[in-house]
Amino acid sequence: MLCHCLRQNIRILENCINRALFRIFGSCDKSSLDYIKICTGLHNIKGLVEKRHCSFIDKLISDVRFSNLLLVYGSNAQVVLSLQNIMN
C-alpha cells in the first residue's frame, strides 16, 4: 500500500505526463491520451512506481552495509525505549 504523499506525487507525475503528451501530440481528448499512454507504456504509472519502489527496497535490504545500519539502529532504539521506560 502506498502512503498518501506517494499517491499525491503519482497524481502530479500523471498530470505532467498528460500535459507533455498533449503538447507533443496536439490537442486530443481523454480517450486519445489514454490510447497514447497505452502505446507508450505509460498507462499504469502507479504500477511502475510500486514495482520500482519494491525493487529499490529489495536491493537496499540485501545490501550488507544497510543491514548492519538497521541492526545498529534497532539496538539503539531498544536502548532508548528501555531508558524511557525506566524514567517513567
C-alpha positions in Angstrom: 0.0 0.0 0.0 1.3 3.4 -0.9 1.5 6.3 1.6 -0.6 9.4 1.0 2.4 11.5 -0.1 3.5 8.9 -2.6 0.0 8.7 -4.1 -0.1 12.5 -4.4 3.3 12.5 -6.1 2.0 9.9 -8.6 -1.0 12.1 -9.4 1.3 15.0 -10.0 3.5 12.8 -12.3 0.5 11.6 -14.2 -0.7 15.2 -14.7 2.8 16.2 -16.0 2.8 13.2 -18.4 -0.7 14.1 -19.6 0.4 17.7 -20.3 3.5 16.6 -22.1 1.6 14.1 -24.3 -1.0 16.8 -25.0 1.8 19.2 -26.1 3.6 16.6 -28.2 0.6 15.2 -30.0 -1.5 18.3 -30.1 -5.0 18.8 -28.9 -6.6 15.5 -28.2 -9.4 14.2 -26.0 -9.0 11.9 -22.9 -9.6 8.7 -24.9 -6.8 9.7 -27.3 -4.4 10.4 -24.4 -5.3 7.1 -22.8 -4.6 5.3 -26.1 -1.2 7.1 -26.5 -0.3 6.2 -22.9 -1.1 2.5 -23.6 1.0 2.6 -26.7 4.0 4.2 -24.9 3.7 2.0 -21.8 2.7 5.0 -19.6 -0.8 3.8 -18.8 -0.1 2.4 -15.3 2.2 4.9 -13.6 1.1 3.7 -10.1 2.2 0.1 -11.1 5.5 1.3 -12.4 6.2 3.3 -9.3 5.2 0.4 -7.0 7.4 -2.0 -9.0 10.5 0.3 -8.9 9.9 1.1 -5.2 9.8 -2.6 -4.3 12.9 -3.3 -6.4 14.7 -0.4 -4.6 13.7 -1.7 -1.1 14.7 -5.3 -2.0 18.2 -4.1 -3.2 18.5 -1.9 -0.1 17.7 -4.7 2.3 20.0 -7.1 0.5 22.9 -4.6 0.9 25.1 -5.7 3.8 26.0 -2.2 4.8 22.4 -1.2 5.1 21.5 -4.4 7.0 24.3 -3.5 9.5 23.0 0.0 9.8 19.5 -1.4 10.6 20.9 -3.6 13.3 22.7 -0.7 15.0 19.6 1.5 14.7 17.4 -1.3 16.1 19.8 -1.8 19.0 19.9 1.9 19.7 16.2 2.2 19.5 15.8 -0.6 22.1 18.2 1.1 24.4 16.3 4.4 24.1 13.0 2.7 24.8 14.4 0.9 27.8 15.7 4.2 29.2 12.4 5.9 28.6 10.6 3.1 30.4 13.0 3.4 33.4 12.5 7.2 33.6 8.7 6.9 33.5 
